[in-house]
């Protein structure tokens, strides 16, 4: 094997000089004087000093796990248990690996060792370490040491070639779908021949066949993808015991960060390497396992004691991040999960403010209220010390929720940043849809034409588009007219001509619709996306990103309801996007809950806690109880990002497919311990009580609660609630989550004039229980719940 003798010499040089018992005792005594031990609490110190044998460091959020992990490395070196070359330290991200190295370099004693031993050569991500191992033994899996690692684009291009060669309809069976399947199989350490029969029918019964062809093609190209880096290493370890034994001898101590996020391939990789010495220390938190959708197996950490029967489990439960109320609320919520090892976070610090809970009419009101709170907190007018924008965050379950906040913040000039992706109106699918809308309003918009003329694919490649450009320039007309000229002269051949004709006729039809006297811009937007084939394109896309893109398109259509026509909406977007805040020093952070793991902020807002949105209906449908528990862990992660102030909010209505739908508060709200929750929601929402809110006791202190709810604190609002309290409307039934009683009665009769906060004045034209069909003067026919309207003659002092 190339380099084997060098590797043996390397290992021999790295071997520690045996120390006598007396010398070891002397080092242990000396270690007591180092800061890295003196600065630890009792649990952290126990985890650091348990050096031999398997150790599971069960570290809750904000409990100083990285500090303890690096102190453990320092202790190993201080006591001479090994050299730095015999420590394998693995994490998931380059950022985490850099943080580990920074922590080590801040420890003076360890710094001396690092300078002498040239650093921790085996510290890094799973993939980075696997590359080092694989380059040493590439020939064992049919590769050369200088193999290439393909990026996602190269991988997709190669798979498309294989799909086309197999005479498979790539539109019906996209290469991205196959890429996702293969990635999942590699995460589970399945080579083509090991894919179980239950999965073999995937991709039109051709998945494993194409997987094998793909692997053969990679070998021919002397290439791997990212999944191969671990898979090939596992195969080498399993098929070549002498190679495995060599690495087992080298890696006397193994440390693993974020163990709860490991997939099956990473799990096997670690188990194989740890079998000789069994000196493996895994650090993780089963309550923060939130990446099941990308292959992570929470079961890996749950069965650690079964995998290593002599394992010590040390719980780090003292939190240094959050206040007492925040930790108690998070602990009460996560306790509802059955699949967990169990621990309870606590802090020696203050109780602080309770977790705040507030309901809103809809997502736009939620965004307005949160924007006002952020500015009040920034100014210090909320009764607490000022907190700058950089230290405030909004954490959403789904990226499409960002739209309402971005619209609001751009309108009022509140600087913000989106972490983990582009801003809403800069996303690919939103730009594409907006280009279609621009063409419907202004058919001479050449930039919009160029963007979507071949999106989705219409057989109009660069050559066809060049011909259209030449004809348009020659005649001095817009590209759309150039396309008409190309069709008339027959310069676009075959299928592309038919597709182009349909596209041109579609633009003409959509443009004409904008002048129709009964023009409904929301319905027109939906029609454009459907008739163009753009929505269908993403519906047929089987990548993990596709459902999110479809949600974003629905959110875009929802945004139109605030405008009278498409042109007004397009102008609005242009103006707010021109309101550039890139130069602002302070910015509010907006990000998804998944992206927020590992971060912390003094002030955190958690919007959209509604059943179906959070917990995600898709997650529950696909994974059942397992999916629900992962969603609950995600809620736990969200709450524990907050250091001082955490606010949970929900909306009672969301617009879905152009129709207003009542929303139920998330079942997670029911599970929050009431002693640690302050309810800001005005009574009357959901009948005056739900879950934690009902338990806190709305009815007993109604005026106190209302006076604290600034958004509802007006005489008109209070009188509305008083009027509703006398109506014969039965209260919601509390079960696992709120259920609205369908037999509730309305105090109104047909023909009554009523007033609604959002839709204004209207006349009742239909009644079903407590649901009213109201023909509003400005908004048209709407179905609303009776408690959300008041008699028209009682609005003299309602400040709407």
N, C-alpha and C positions, 0 to 999 in steps of 0.2 A: 504494500500500500504506500502511495506517495507520502513522504514526510513522516512515516510511522516512527522511524528511529529518532528523528528530531523530536517528535512528540514524547517518546519515552524519556529522552534526555531532559525535555522541558519539565516533565512530571517529577523526575528525580531531583532536579534542581529546586523544584518548588516544595519538596517534602520538608516538613518542619523538623527541626532538631529536637529529639526527645528531651523533655525536661524532667528532672528528678522531682519527687514529691515535695522536697524542701523548696526547690525553685518555684514549683507551681504555687505552693502556699505563699511564697514571697510575692509572686505576681498578683495573686488574689488579694493579698493585703494591700498592695500598692494600688490596685484597681479601685479600692474604696475611696481613694482620695481624688478620683477623677470626676469632673463635673457631669459626665454623661450618666453616672449612676446616682449622684447626689440630687440630680434634678428630676428624678422619676418618682411617681407615686408607687404604692406598694404592689399594685397589680402589674404595672409596667415593669417594675424591678424583678418581680417573679418571672415574667415572661423573658426578660433579658438573661437572667441567671440560669434558666432551665435550658442549658446548652445541648445536652446529649439526649438523643432519642427524639421521636416525633412530638411536635408541639403545635397545637392549634391556638393561635392568638385571636380570640373572638373579639374583635374591636369595633365597638359601636361608633356612630358618627361623631366626629369631633373629640375622640378620646386619645389622640396623640399616637396613632399606630406607627406612622412613619418615624417619629422620634424614637419609639421603642425598638423598631426594626433596625434602625441604624445604630442605636446603642448596643444592640445585640452583636452587630458586626464588630463594633469597637471592642466589646468584651471578649469575643473570640480571639481577636488579634492581641489584645492586652495579655490574656492568659496563655498565649502561645498554643492554642488548640489547633491552629492551622496557619498557613500563610494566606495572604490575600488572594493568591492564584487558586486556592482550593475552595473558595467560596463562590457558589453559583447563586446570584441574586436576580430574580426574574420579576418583571412587572409587565403591564399591558401597554403603556404609552411611553413615548420618548420623553414627554414632559415629566412623568412620574420618575423615570430613570434619572433624568437630570436633577430632579429635586433630591433624590437619594444621594447622588454624588455631591451635591452642594452641602447637604447635611453632614456628610462624612468629612468634607474638607474643612468644615467649621469646628471639627473636633481635633484639638492640637495633637494629642497623642497619636491618633489614627493618621493624621496628615504625615507624620514622620514615617510611618509604615508604608503609606501610599507612595511617598517619594522614593523610598528604598526599593519597593517591590513593583514600581511602575504602575501602580493603581490596581483597581479591581477589574481584571481583564474579562471576567465573566459576569459582569453586571449589565443588564439591558433588557429589552423586550423579548418575548418569546421568539418573535421572528428574527430579530437581530442575532440572537445567540444561535438559532437554528441555521442561519446562513453560514456562520463560522464553522459549525460542525459539518454541514453539508459540503462545503467547499473542500474540506479535508478528505471526504469519503464519497465524492460525487460519482465515481466510477461504479460504486456498488449499486446505484440505481440507474445506471445507463447514461450518466451525464459526464461532462468534462468539468474540471474545477472552475473554469471561467464562464459557467452558465449565466444566462441572462434571466432577470426577473421581470416578467411581463406586467405592465400596468393594466388597469381595467379596460382602456380603449383597445389595446393590443389583444387582450383576451377575447373581447367581443368580436373583433375583426376576424380572428382565427376561428371562433365558433360559427360565425356567419358563413365562412367558407365551407365548413364541414356540413352545415345545415343545407346549404344550396347543393353541395355535391351529393347529398343523400336524397335529393328531390323532395324536400319538405317545404311546405308553404311557410315562408318565414314570417308572413303577416299573421298567420293563425298561430304559429308556434315560434314566437320571437326568440332570438339568440339570448336575449337578456334573461328570459325564463330558464333556459338551459344553464346559463351561467350561475343563476341562483341555486338551481338544483345541485350542480356539481360542487359549488362552494359548501352547501349544507352537508353533502356526503363527505367531503374532505374534513369538515369540522368534526364529523363523527368517526373519522379515521377509516372510512370505507374506500377501498380500492374498487375498480369496476367489478371485479369478480366477487367482492364481498358485499355488494349492495343487496339487501334482503329482497326476497320475492315480493314482499308487501309494497316495496318502493319501485320495483322494476317496471311497473306499468306507466311510470311517469313519462311525460313528454311523448304522448301518443305511442307508448310501448317501445320507444327508440332511445330513451334516456341513457341506459347503461351502455348500449352499443356506441352512441356518440361520445360518451364519457371515455370509453376505451380508445376510440379513434383520436380523441383530443389528447389523451396522455401520450399516445404513440407519436402524434404530431409534435408535441412539446419536446420529446426526446430527440426527434429528428432535428429540431431547431436548436437543440441544446439550451432549453429554456424551462422555466418553472413559473407558476403563478404563486400568489402569496399562500394559498392553501397548501401547496406542495411542500413548502419549507418545513412545516411541522410533519406533514404526512410522510415525506421521504425519511425524515429523521426517525420517526416511529417505526417505519418499515426496516430501516437499517438496524435499529436496536433489537427488533424482534427477530430478524433473520440472521444477524451476525453477533452471536453472544460475546465473542472476543472483543469486538468494538465496544459493546455495551459495558463489559466489565472494565475496560480501560477508563471510560468516562465515570463509571461508578467509583473507581479508585481515586480519580482526580478530585471529584466533587465530594469532599468530606462533609461539607455543610451546605444545605440548600435552603434558601429563603425565598418565599413567594408572596408577593403583594396582591391584594384584590383577588384572593383565591375563589371567591364566590362567582367570579366572572369567567372562570375557565370553561372551555368546551371539552368534548370527549377526547379530541386529539391532544390537547394540552394536558389533560388529566393523565392520559396514558404515558405521555412524554415524561411527566414528572414522576409518576409511580415507577417507571422502569429505571430512572436514574437514582431513585432513593432507596432501592431495595437492598443495597449492600450495607451502607452505614446506618440508614434509617434516621439520619440526623436532618430531618426536614421540618422547617418551621413555616407554616402557612398562616398568613394574616388575612383576615377577611371578615365580612359581616353578612350573614345570611339574610338579614333584613334589608340589605341594599342590593340584592341580586335583581337587576331590572333589565337585563339584556338577553332574556330568553329568546326574543325574536331574532337574534343574530347568532344563536347556537349555544349561549351560556347555559350551564346546567347547575342550578342551585343544589341539586342532589350531590354534587361533588363535595361540597363543604358539609352537607348534612351527614354524609356517611364516612367522614374522616376517621372517626373513632373505630369504625368497623374495618376500614382499610388498614389502620395502624392500631391494633388492639392495646398497645402500651402507651398510647398517646396521652399527653397532658393537655387539658383544655383550660386555658386561662382567659377569663373574661375581663376586658377593659371596659368599664362602665362609667367611670368618672368623666364627664363631658366638660370641655374647656371652651366651648363655643357658645352655647345657647343658654337662655334663662330657664328657671325651673318650670314655669308654666308651659313653655314651648316643648321642653323635653317630656313633661308629663302627658301633654296632649298627643305627642307622637308615639309615646310608649303605649298609651291606652288604645290607640288605633291599631298599631302593629300587633298587639296582643291577640287580635281577632284571627290572625293567621295560624293555622294548625301546623303547617310545615315549617317549623323553625326550631332552633336550638334553645332560644330563650335567654334574654338578659334585660335588665332595666337600667336605662340611663339616668344619671343623677348629676347634680352639680353642687359645688360648695358655694356658688355665687347666689345672687338674688333671685327671687321668684320672677320679678319683672312683670310686664304686662301680660294679661291673658291673650290667648289666640283669639283674634277678632273674626266674627262671622257676620256677613252681611249679604242680603239678597237684593237684586235689582230687577227692574222691569224687563230689560233686554241687554244685549251685549254692548250696545252703544252707550247706554246709561252707565253700565259697569265701567266702560273705558273713561267716561267723563269723570265719574267719581274717583277712580283710581288716579287719574291725572291731577285732580285737585288735591288729593291727599299727598301725592308725591311732592307737589309744589309747597304745600303747607309744611310738610316735614322738612323740606329743604330750607324753608325760611325760619323754622323753629317756632311756628305759631300753633303747633298742635299740642303743646304742653310738654314736649320733650326737647332735648338738645338738638340743634340743627344737624341734619344728616345730608351730606352732599349727594348729588345724583349718582356719582360713581359707586356709591355704597347702597344703592337701592336696586331691586330687581323684580321683574315680573316673570314668573315661571308658568308656562302654559303646557297643557297636555298635548295639544296638536298645533302644528305650525299655522293652520288657517285661522286660529284664534288671534294671531298677531295683527291681522288686518285692522280690526276696530281700534286697537291701541295706536298703531302707526298712523292711521287717519287722524285720530284725535291729537296726537303729539305733534304731527306735522302742521296741523291747523293752528295750534296754539303756540308753536315754536318751541316745544319742549325737546331738547336734544336727547337722542336715544341711539343705542347700537343694538343690532341683532347679532347674536352669537350663534354660530353653527349653521349659517346659511345667509342668503341675500335677504334684503328687505322685501316685504310682500310684493310691492309693485315692480320689483326688479327680478322676480322669479321667472324662470323660462316660460312656464305655462301661462302666467299672467301677462307677460309681454306679448306672447303669441295671441292670446284672446283679445287683448287691447288692440293689436294690429288689425284683427278682423273687425272690431267695432269702429276703428278709425276709417277703414275702407267703406263701411256701410254709411258713415256720415259724410266722408269726403273721398269719393272714388278716385280722385286724382292724387292721393297720397302714395307716392311712388315707394317710399321707404316701407310703408306697411305692406304694399303689394309684394315687394321683394322678399319680405320676411315670411309670408304665408302662401305664396302662389304654389309652392311645392310642399306644403305642410298641412295635413299629412301627405305622404308621397303620392304624387299624381303622374309620375313618369316624365316630369319636366326637369331634366338635369341641366347642367351648366350650358350645354350647347343650345337647348331650346330657349332658355332664359336669355342667352346672348342674342339670339335671333329677334326676340321680342324687343330687347333694348335697342338694337340697331334700327328696327322699323319705327319705334317710338321717337328716337332722336331725329331720324330723317324727316318725319312728319311734324316734329315739334309738338307732340301730344303726350299725355300721361301714359304710363306703362299699361294701364288697363285698356286704353284705346289701341296701344301697340299690340296687345294680345288679340284684340278683335281683328286688327289688320293681318296678323299672322294666321289667324283662322281663315280669313277670307282668301288669302293667297295660298293657303295649303302648305305653309312652310314647316308646320309642326306635324310630324307623321304619326300614324297609328293611334294607339291607346292614349297617348299623351294629348292628342287633339281633342278627343272626346272628354277627357278629364278637364282640360283647360276650358272647353266650352261650358261645361257644367259650373265651373268656378266663376266664369265671367257672368253667366246668367244668374248665379246666386248673388253676386255682388249687386247686380242691377236690381234684383228683387228686394234685397235688404235695404238698399238705398231708397227705393220707391216707398217702402214701408214707413220710412221716417217721416214722410209727408202725409200719411194717411190720417184722417181726422180722429180715428179711434186708436191711434198709435199707442201701443203698450210697450215701452222700451225694455221692460224686464222680460216680457215674453219674447220680444225680438232678439234679445241677447241670447236667450236659451235656444231659440230657433237657429241663430247663426252658428252657435257651437255645435248643434246637432247636425244641421244640413251640411256643414263644411266637413263633417267627419272628424273634427278635432276631438270631441268628447269620446267618440268611439275609439279613436287611436289610443287614448290612455286607458280606456276600459279593457282593450285587448292587450295592453302592456302588462306583463306578469312580474315586473320587477317590484321589489319592496317599496320603492318610492311612488309607484303609480297611484295607490289609494290616497296618499297625501296630496298628490297633484290634483286629483279629482275633487277632493275636499276644498282645495284652494280655489278651484274654478267655481264651486258652489258659493264659496264665500265672496268671490268677485261679483257674482250675480246678485247676491244678497246686498252688497254695497250699493247697487243701483237704486234700491227702494227709497233712498234719501234724496233722489234727484228726479226732475221732471222729464228728462230725456237723456239720450246717450251723449249728445254734444255737451250738455252741462256737466255730466260725469267726467268726460274726457278732459274738459277744461279744468275741473277741480283737481284731477290727478296731476295734470301738467303743472298747475300752480303750487300744489303742496310738494311735489318732487323738486320744484325749483327752490323751495325753502330749505336750502342746504345747511345742515348743522354739523357738517364734517369737521369744521374748525373748532367746535366747542370743546373746551377742556373737560367739562363734566357731562356725562351722559348716563341716562337710565339704561340698564341692561334688560333686554327682552330675549328670552331663550326658552327652549323646551325643557321639561323636567329631566329628560334623559341627558341632555347636554350639561345640566347643572350639577350632576354628581361630582363630588369632590370640591365644589366651590362653597363659599359662604358669603353672606351679606348681612349687615345690620338690620336692614328692612327688606322683607320679602312679601310680595303679593301673589296669591295663588287663585287666579280666576277660573271660572268655568267648571266648578264642581257640581256637575249635573249628571244624573244617570244616563248612560249612553255615550256621553262625552268623556266623563271621568267618574267611574271606570269606563273604559272604552268598550262599546258594544262589540266592536270587531274582535277585540282581544278575548272577551268572554265567550263569544260565539265559536271562536276557533279553538280555544284551550280550556273552556269550562272553568272548574274550580281553580285549576292551576293558573289560568289566565287572570282570574279575579285576585288571587293572592299576589301575583306579580304587580297588578295594578295597585294593590294596597301597599306593597313595598315602595312603589313609585310615589304614592302619597306621603309615606313616611320620609322618603328622601327629600321631598319638597319642603315639608315642615321643618326638618332638621337643617335646612340651608340657612334658616333665619337665626340671627344672633340675639336680637332685641325685640323685634316687632314682626309678627306674622299675621297676615290678613287673608282669610279664605272668603271667596265670594262666589255667587251663582246668579244666574238670570232665570226669571220665571217664564220667559218666552224666547224662542229662537225661530228664525225664519228658515224653513227647510223646504227646498223645491218650490220657493215662491209663496209658501203658505206659513202663517204664524202657527206654531205649535207650543202648547204648554209644556214646560220642562219640570221634571221632578228633581229636588235636590239630591245630590249624590248620596248613596247609601253610606259612604264614608263619613258624612256629616252626622248621621245617626250614631256612629261608633266613636265619635270624639267624646272624651269624658267631660261632662257638663261643668265640673268644678274648675276647669281650666280654660273655659270658653266664655268670651263676652259677646253676647248677641247684640248686634247693632241694627238688625233688620226690624223695620216697623211692623207692629202687629197687624194682622189682616192678611199678610202674604201667606198663602197656603192655609188660610183659615185661622191664623194666629198661633200656630205651633207646629213643629215638626222635629222629631228626633231630639238632638241636644238642645235645640231652641225651646222645645216644649218643656223639657226637663228643667231648664233654667228657671222657668216660671214667668212666661210672658204676662199671663193674666193678673198675677199678683202685684205687678209694679208697672202697669201699662204706661202711665205718664212718664215714669223715670226712663223706661226704655226708649220711648219716642223722643224724649228730650235729648238723648244721647245720639240719636240717629240723625245727624246733621242733614243728610240728603232728603229726609222726609219731614224735617222740623218746620212745618208751616201750619198756620191755623186751618187752612183749607184741608190739608192732608189729615190733620187730627180729627176734624169734623167728619170727613169721609169715613174714617175708621169707627167713630162713634155711631154714625148712621148704620154702618154695616153690622155693628155688634148687635143691633136690634132685629136684624133680618133673620127669617127662619131658614138659615143655611146651615146644614149639618157640617160638623168639623171633619177634616180628613181622618181616615183610620190609620193608625200607626202600626205597620207590620214590619217586614224587613226593610221596607222603605215606604214612602208615603203613597197612599192610594186615594185618589179623589173619588168621593161617593157619587156615582152616576145618577142617584135618585134625589140629589139635592134639589131644592126648590128655589125658584127665582121670585123675588118680591115684585117684579115688573109684569106688565101686561102688554099685549101687542099695541103698537101705536105710541107708546111712551117715548118722550124725548129724553135723551141721556147725554152725558158728557164723558169723554174718555181722555186720559192724560196725553196719549200719543196721537189719536185719530180725531180728536175734537168732538163736535156735536153730531148727533145722528138720531135716527128713528128705529125703534125695535120692530123688525118685520118677521121674526121667528124666535120661538122659545123651545129649548129642549133641556129640561132640568134646570141647572144653573148656567147653561150655555145659551148665549144670546146671539141671534143673527141681527146685526145692526147695519143699516144703510147710512153710512157716514156722509156728511155733506161734501167733504173734501177727499176722503180716502176710499169711498165706495163701500161695497158690502164686505163686512168682516165678521168673523165668529169670535166672540170674546166671552170671558167668564164674568158673571154678574157682579162679583165683588170688585171688578176693576172699572166699573162705571158708577156715576152718581146721577140723580135726577138733574135735568138741565137747569131747573130753577134754583139749584143749590150751589151754583158755582160763582157766586158773586165775589168771593174773596179767595178763590183758589188761584195761586200765582203761577199759572201755566203759560 
